[in-house]
Amino acid sequence: MMGSLDIARVYDIRNGGGVAAATFLVDRLWPRGVSKASLPLTGWLKELTPSDQLRRDFHGGALDWGQFGDAYRAELDERHADGALDGDLATLAQELGHRDVLLLFAGKDTEHTHARVLRDWLSGHLEDA
């Protein structure tokens, strides 16, 4: 891995923003108020997003942050074991081979975002891809 892997809010980089990194949306739903033309995306990685049920449980208060992170990592591990993430992991590994990668999310909370959990999970799994 040569490039760095980081996260950013969609709203901070839309309309180009001078981003030289490969940019991947990691939200299941398209960000509200953002036109597709204003977001310079390399790809949209829906398989790497939390399940709808997990997202609802967290935002509804049924899970705290720690429980959400554990459950999300378990979902990612299961999908990875099933081979469902092979294409996305290969794409990210290829991009990281020659440039930085930004994982984009729409949420306001930059501390308690699935993108942070995903970035950390990917850091441990892209070495193998």
PyMOL commands that place a pseudoatom at each C-alpha (Angstrom):
pseudoatom trace, name=CA, resn=MET, resi=1, chain=A, elem=C, hetatm=0, pos=[0.000, 0.000, 0.000]
pseudoatom trace, name=CA, resn=MET, resi=2, chain=A, elem=C, hetatm=0, pos=[1.610, 3.243, -1.141]
pseudoatom trace, name=CA, resn=GLY, resi=3, chain=A, elem=C, hetatm=0, pos=[-1.264, 5.702, -0.834]
pseudoatom trace, name=CA, resn=SER, resi=4, chain=A, elem=C, hetatm=0, pos=[-3.045, 6.672, 2.350]
pseudoatom trace, name=CA, resn=LEU, resi=5, chain=A, elem=C, hetatm=0, pos=[-6.602, 5.736, 3.253]
pseudoatom trace, name=CA, resn=ASP, resi=6, chain=A, elem=C, hetatm=0, pos=[-8.717, 8.427, 4.893]
pseudoatom trace, name=CA, resn=ILE, resi=7, chain=A, elem=C, hetatm=0, pos=[-12.286, 9.612, 5.318]
pseudoatom trace, name=CA, resn=ALA, resi=8, chain=A, elem=C, hetatm=0, pos=[-13.995, 12.902, 4.435]
pseudoatom trace, name=CA, resn=ARG, resi=9, chain=A, elem=C, hetatm=0, pos=[-17.480, 14.354, 4.394]
pseudoatom trace, name=CA, resn=VAL, resi=10, chain=A, elem=C, hetatm=0, pos=[-19.049, 14.516, 0.948]
pseudoatom trace, name=CA, resn=TYR, resi=11, chain=A, elem=C, hetatm=0, pos=[-20.013, 18.141, 1.582]
pseudoatom trace, name=CA, resn=ASP, resi=12, chain=A, elem=C, hetatm=0, pos=[-16.382, 19.114, 2.170]
pseudoatom trace, name=CA, resn=ILE, resi=13, chain=A, elem=C, hetatm=0, pos=[-15.085, 17.906, -1.191]
pseudoatom trace, name=CA, resn=ARG, resi=14, chain=A, elem=C, hetatm=0, pos=[-17.936, 18.328, -3.663]
pseudoatom trace, name=CA, resn=ASN, resi=15, chain=A, elem=C, hetatm=0, pos=[-17.351, 20.453, -6.748]
pseudoatom trace, name=CA, resn=GLY, resi=16, chain=A, elem=C, hetatm=0, pos=[-13.837, 19.083, -7.019]
pseudoatom trace, name=CA, resn=GLY, resi=17, chain=A, elem=C, hetatm=0, pos=[-12.222, 20.861, -4.133]
pseudoatom trace, name=CA, resn=GLY, resi=18, chain=A, elem=C, hetatm=0, pos=[-8.783, 20.123, -5.594]
pseudoatom trace, name=CA, resn=VAL, resi=19, chain=A, elem=C, hetatm=0, pos=[-8.890, 16.486, -4.501]
pseudoatom trace, name=CA, resn=ALA, resi=20, chain=A, elem=C, hetatm=0, pos=[-6.156, 14.399, -6.111]
pseudoatom trace, name=CA, resn=ALA, resi=21, chain=A, elem=C, hetatm=0, pos=[-7.204, 11.209, -4.332]
pseudoatom trace, name=CA, resn=ALA, resi=22, chain=A, elem=C, hetatm=0, pos=[-9.467, 8.453, -5.587]
pseudoatom trace, name=CA, resn=THR, resi=23, chain=A, elem=C, hetatm=0, pos=[-12.866, 9.095, -3.992]
pseudoatom trace, name=CA, resn=PHE, resi=24, chain=A, elem=C, hetatm=0, pos=[-15.367, 6.400, -3.072]
pseudoatom trace, name=CA, resn=LEU, resi=25, chain=A, elem=C, hetatm=0, pos=[-18.813, 6.971, -1.603]
pseudoatom trace, name=CA, resn=VAL, resi=26, chain=A, elem=C, hetatm=0, pos=[-19.373, 4.566, 1.299]
pseudoatom trace, name=CA, resn=ASP, resi=27, chain=A, elem=C, hetatm=0, pos=[-22.988, 5.483, 2.142]
pseudoatom trace, name=CA, resn=ARG, resi=28, chain=A, elem=C, hetatm=0, pos=[-25.831, 3.205, 1.065]
pseudoatom trace, name=CA, resn=LEU, resi=29, chain=A, elem=C, hetatm=0, pos=[-28.004, 6.186, 0.097]
pseudoatom trace, name=CA, resn=TRP, resi=30, chain=A, elem=C, hetatm=0, pos=[-27.029, 9.082, -2.158]
pseudoatom trace, name=CA, resn=PRO, resi=31, chain=A, elem=C, hetatm=0, pos=[-26.226, 12.197, -0.053]
pseudoatom trace, name=CA, resn=ARG, resi=32, chain=A, elem=C, hetatm=0, pos=[-29.108, 14.634, 0.245]
pseudoatom trace, name=CA, resn=GLY, resi=33, chain=A, elem=C, hetatm=0, pos=[-28.654, 17.892, -1.643]
pseudoatom trace, name=CA, resn=VAL, resi=34, chain=A, elem=C, hetatm=0, pos=[-25.637, 16.731, -3.664]
pseudoatom trace, name=CA, resn=SER, resi=35, chain=A, elem=C, hetatm=0, pos=[-25.863, 16.476, -7.432]
pseudoatom trace, name=CA, resn=LYS, resi=36, chain=A, elem=C, hetatm=0, pos=[-24.039, 13.594, -9.059]
pseudoatom trace, name=CA, resn=ALA, resi=37, chain=A, elem=C, hetatm=0, pos=[-22.206, 16.051, -11.307]
pseudoatom trace, name=CA, resn=SER, resi=38, chain=A, elem=C, hetatm=0, pos=[-20.771, 17.923, -8.294]
pseudoatom trace, name=CA, resn=LEU, resi=39, chain=A, elem=C, hetatm=0, pos=[-19.154, 14.847, -6.736]
pseudoatom trace, name=CA, resn=PRO, resi=40, chain=A, elem=C, hetatm=0, pos=[-15.969, 13.599, -8.442]
pseudoatom trace, name=CA, resn=LEU, resi=41, chain=A, elem=C, hetatm=0, pos=[-16.430, 9.921, -7.604]
pseudoatom trace, name=CA, resn=THR, resi=42, chain=A, elem=C, hetatm=0, pos=[-14.135, 7.082, -8.546]
pseudoatom trace, name=CA, resn=GLY, resi=43, chain=A, elem=C, hetatm=0, pos=[-16.779, 4.631, -7.319]
pseudoatom trace, name=CA, resn=TRP, resi=44, chain=A, elem=C, hetatm=0, pos=[-19.672, 3.882, -4.998]
pseudoatom trace, name=CA, resn=LEU, resi=45, chain=A, elem=C, hetatm=0, pos=[-18.968, 0.946, -2.675]
pseudoatom trace, name=CA, resn=LYS, resi=46, chain=A, elem=C, hetatm=0, pos=[-22.414, -0.096, -1.417]
pseudoatom trace, name=CA, resn=GLU, resi=47, chain=A, elem=C, hetatm=0, pos=[-21.266, -3.585, -0.344]
pseudoatom trace, name=CA, resn=LEU, resi=48, chain=A, elem=C, hetatm=0, pos=[-19.005, -1.965, 2.249]
pseudoatom trace, name=CA, resn=THR, resi=49, chain=A, elem=C, hetatm=0, pos=[-21.812, -0.028, 3.946]
pseudoatom trace, name=CA, resn=PRO, resi=50, chain=A, elem=C, hetatm=0, pos=[-23.654, -1.119, 7.101]
pseudoatom trace, name=CA, resn=SER, resi=51, chain=A, elem=C, hetatm=0, pos=[-26.870, -3.083, 6.558]
pseudoatom trace, name=CA, resn=ASP, resi=52, chain=A, elem=C, hetatm=0, pos=[-30.115, -1.109, 6.674]
pseudoatom trace, name=CA, resn=GLN, resi=53, chain=A, elem=C, hetatm=0, pos=[-31.082, -2.879, 9.920]
pseudoatom trace, name=CA, resn=LEU, resi=54, chain=A, elem=C, hetatm=0, pos=[-27.778, -2.064, 11.594]
pseudoatom trace, name=CA, resn=ARG, resi=55, chain=A, elem=C, hetatm=0, pos=[-28.016, 1.559, 10.489]
pseudoatom trace, name=CA, resn=ARG, resi=56, chain=A, elem=C, hetatm=0, pos=[-31.588, 1.820, 11.837]
pseudoatom trace, name=CA, resn=ASP, resi=57, chain=A, elem=C, hetatm=0, pos=[-30.626, 0.179, 15.147]
pseudoatom trace, name=CA, resn=PHE, resi=58, chain=A, elem=C, hetatm=0, pos=[-27.766, 2.625, 15.674]
pseudoatom trace, name=CA, resn=HIS, resi=59, chain=A, elem=C, hetatm=0, pos=[-29.631, 5.776, 14.671]
pseudoatom trace, name=CA, resn=GLY, resi=60, chain=A, elem=C, hetatm=0, pos=[-32.701, 4.637, 16.628]
pseudoatom trace, name=CA, resn=GLY, resi=61, chain=A, elem=C, hetatm=0, pos=[-30.663, 4.238, 19.806]
pseudoatom trace, name=CA, resn=ALA, resi=62, chain=A, elem=C, hetatm=0, pos=[-30.899, 0.437, 20.106]
pseudoatom trace, name=CA, resn=LEU, resi=63, chain=A, elem=C, hetatm=0, pos=[-27.094, 0.226, 19.820]
pseudoatom trace, name=CA, resn=ASP, resi=64, chain=A, elem=C, hetatm=0, pos=[-24.445, 2.460, 21.345]
pseudoatom trace, name=CA, resn=TRP, resi=65, chain=A, elem=C, hetatm=0, pos=[-21.333, 3.417, 19.398]
pseudoatom trace, name=CA, resn=GLY, resi=66, chain=A, elem=C, hetatm=0, pos=[-19.247, 0.486, 20.632]
pseudoatom trace, name=CA, resn=GLN, resi=67, chain=A, elem=C, hetatm=0, pos=[-21.988, -2.042, 19.891]
pseudoatom trace, name=CA, resn=PHE, resi=68, chain=A, elem=C, hetatm=0, pos=[-22.482, -0.561, 16.435]
pseudoatom trace, name=CA, resn=GLY, resi=69, chain=A, elem=C, hetatm=0, pos=[-18.766, -0.804, 15.652]
pseudoatom trace, name=CA, resn=ASP, resi=70, chain=A, elem=C, hetatm=0, pos=[-18.615, -4.433, 16.789]
pseudoatom trace, name=CA, resn=ALA, resi=71, chain=A, elem=C, hetatm=0, pos=[-21.720, -5.375, 14.781]
pseudoatom trace, name=CA, resn=TYR, resi=72, chain=A, elem=C, hetatm=0, pos=[-20.499, -3.529, 11.671]
pseudoatom trace, name=CA, resn=ARG, resi=73, chain=A, elem=C, hetatm=0, pos=[-17.084, -5.219, 11.798]
pseudoatom trace, name=CA, resn=ALA, resi=74, chain=A, elem=C, hetatm=0, pos=[-18.877, -8.572, 12.171]
pseudoatom trace, name=CA, resn=GLU, resi=75, chain=A, elem=C, hetatm=0, pos=[-20.968, -7.787, 9.061]
pseudoatom trace, name=CA, resn=LEU, resi=76, chain=A, elem=C, hetatm=0, pos=[-17.836, -6.869, 7.123]
pseudoatom trace, name=CA, resn=ASP, resi=77, chain=A, elem=C, hetatm=0, pos=[-16.051, -10.029, 8.292]
pseudoatom trace, name=CA, resn=GLU, resi=78, chain=A, elem=C, hetatm=0, pos=[-19.010, -12.167, 7.196]
pseudoatom trace, name=CA, resn=ARG, resi=79, chain=A, elem=C, hetatm=0, pos=[-19.246, -10.530, 3.764]
pseudoatom trace, name=CA, resn=HIS, resi=80, chain=A, elem=C, hetatm=0, pos=[-15.487, -10.860, 3.353]
pseudoatom trace, name=CA, resn=ALA, resi=81, chain=A, elem=C, hetatm=0, pos=[-15.598, -14.565, 4.250]
pseudoatom trace, name=CA, resn=ASP, resi=82, chain=A, elem=C, hetatm=0, pos=[-18.390, -15.049, 1.682]
pseudoatom trace, name=CA, resn=GLY, resi=83, chain=A, elem=C, hetatm=0, pos=[-16.289, -13.343, -1.013]
pseudoatom trace, name=CA, resn=ALA, resi=84, chain=A, elem=C, hetatm=0, pos=[-18.829, -10.536, -1.422]
pseudoatom trace, name=CA, resn=LEU, resi=85, chain=A, elem=C, hetatm=0, pos=[-16.159, -7.857, -0.897]
pseudoatom trace, name=CA, resn=ASP, resi=86, chain=A, elem=C, hetatm=0, pos=[-13.464, -9.267, -3.185]
pseudoatom trace, name=CA, resn=GLY, resi=87, chain=A, elem=C, hetatm=0, pos=[-14.137, -6.826, -6.033]
pseudoatom trace, name=CA, resn=ASP, resi=88, chain=A, elem=C, hetatm=0, pos=[-14.322, -3.752, -3.801]
pseudoatom trace, name=CA, resn=LEU, resi=89, chain=A, elem=C, hetatm=0, pos=[-11.177, -4.726, -1.884]
pseudoatom trace, name=CA, resn=ALA, resi=90, chain=A, elem=C, hetatm=0, pos=[-9.271, -5.341, -5.118]
pseudoatom trace, name=CA, resn=THR, resi=91, chain=A, elem=C, hetatm=0, pos=[-10.392, -1.961, -6.477]
pseudoatom trace, name=CA, resn=LEU, resi=92, chain=A, elem=C, hetatm=0, pos=[-9.292, -0.151, -3.322]
pseudoatom trace, name=CA, resn=ALA, resi=93, chain=A, elem=C, hetatm=0, pos=[-5.978, -1.999, -3.180]
pseudoatom trace, name=CA, resn=GLN, resi=94, chain=A, elem=C, hetatm=0, pos=[-5.305, -1.119, -6.823]
pseudoatom trace, name=CA, resn=GLU, resi=95, chain=A, elem=C, hetatm=0, pos=[-6.058, 2.580, -6.244]
pseudoatom trace, name=CA, resn=LEU, resi=96, chain=A, elem=C, hetatm=0, pos=[-3.946, 2.633, -3.071]
pseudoatom trace, name=CA, resn=GLY, resi=97, chain=A, elem=C, hetatm=0, pos=[-1.094, 1.204, -5.118]
pseudoatom trace, name=CA, resn=HIS, resi=98, chain=A, elem=C, hetatm=0, pos=[-0.601, 4.543, -6.824]
pseudoatom trace, name=CA, resn=ARG, resi=99, chain=A, elem=C, hetatm=0, pos=[-2.567, 7.273, -5.004]
pseudoatom trace, name=CA, resn=ASP, resi=100, chain=A, elem=C, hetatm=0, pos=[-4.414, 8.263, -1.852]
pseudoatom trace, name=CA, resn=VAL, resi=101, chain=A, elem=C, hetatm=0, pos=[-7.998, 7.107, -1.323]
pseudoatom trace, name=CA, resn=LEU, resi=102, chain=A, elem=C, hetatm=0, pos=[-10.793, 9.046, 0.379]
pseudoatom trace, name=CA, resn=LEU, resi=103, chain=A, elem=C, hetatm=0, pos=[-13.857, 7.249, 1.716]
pseudoatom trace, name=CA, resn=LEU, resi=104, chain=A, elem=C, hetatm=0, pos=[-16.751, 9.705, 1.525]
pseudoatom trace, name=CA, resn=PHE, resi=105, chain=A, elem=C, hetatm=0, pos=[-19.751, 9.835, 3.848]
pseudoatom trace, name=CA, resn=ALA, resi=106, chain=A, elem=C, hetatm=0, pos=[-22.578, 12.319, 4.337]
pseudoatom trace, name=CA, resn=GLY, resi=107, chain=A, elem=C, hetatm=0, pos=[-23.136, 12.286, 8.110]
pseudoatom trace, name=CA, resn=LYS, resi=108, chain=A, elem=C, hetatm=0, pos=[-22.477, 15.330, 10.262]
pseudoatom trace, name=CA, resn=ASP, resi=109, chain=A, elem=C, hetatm=0, pos=[-20.769, 13.411, 13.069]
pseudoatom trace, name=CA, resn=THR, resi=110, chain=A, elem=C, hetatm=0, pos=[-17.191, 12.808, 11.922]
pseudoatom trace, name=CA, resn=GLU, resi=111, chain=A, elem=C, hetatm=0, pos=[-16.271, 10.963, 15.134]
pseudoatom trace, name=CA, resn=HIS, resi=112, chain=A, elem=C, hetatm=0, pos=[-19.110, 8.426, 15.249]
pseudoatom trace, name=CA, resn=THR, resi=113, chain=A, elem=C, hetatm=0, pos=[-19.369, 7.502, 11.586]
pseudoatom trace, name=CA, resn=HIS, resi=114, chain=A, elem=C, hetatm=0, pos=[-19.362, 4.096, 9.963]
pseudoatom trace, name=CA, resn=ALA, resi=115, chain=A, elem=C, hetatm=0, pos=[-16.685, 5.442, 7.587]
pseudoatom trace, name=CA, resn=ARG, resi=116, chain=A, elem=C, hetatm=0, pos=[-14.207, 5.588, 10.482]
pseudoatom trace, name=CA, resn=VAL, resi=117, chain=A, elem=C, hetatm=0, pos=[-14.951, 1.954, 11.428]
pseudoatom trace, name=CA, resn=LEU, resi=118, chain=A, elem=C, hetatm=0, pos=[-14.692, 0.961, 7.764]
pseudoatom trace, name=CA, resn=ARG, resi=119, chain=A, elem=C, hetatm=0, pos=[-11.361, 2.750, 7.272]
pseudoatom trace, name=CA, resn=ASP, resi=120, chain=A, elem=C, hetatm=0, pos=[-9.887, 0.970, 10.277]
pseudoatom trace, name=CA, resn=TRP, resi=121, chain=A, elem=C, hetatm=0, pos=[-11.281, -2.395, 9.149]
pseudoatom trace, name=CA, resn=LEU, resi=122, chain=A, elem=C, hetatm=0, pos=[-9.957, -1.881, 5.614]
pseudoatom trace, name=CA, resn=SER, resi=123, chain=A, elem=C, hetatm=0, pos=[-6.499, -0.988, 6.902]
pseudoatom trace, name=CA, resn=GLY, resi=124, chain=A, elem=C, hetatm=0, pos=[-6.239, -4.484, 8.323]
pseudoatom trace, name=CA, resn=HIS, resi=125, chain=A, elem=C, hetatm=0, pos=[-7.655, -6.217, 5.267]
pseudoatom trace, name=CA, resn=LEU, resi=126, chain=A, elem=C, hetatm=0, pos=[-6.194, -4.400, 2.263]
pseudoatom trace, name=CA, resn=GLU, resi=127, chain=A, elem=C, hetatm=0, pos=[-2.748, -5.758, 3.000]
pseudoatom trace, name=CA, resn=ASP, resi=128, chain=A, elem=C, hetatm=0, pos=[-4.137, -9.171, 1.978]
pseudoatom trace, name=CA, resn=ALA, resi=129, chain=A, elem=C, hetatm=0, pos=[-6.027, -8.024, -1.134]
for i in range(1, 129): cmd.bond("trace and resi %d" % i, "trace and resi %d" % (i + 1))
show_as sticks, trace
zoom trace
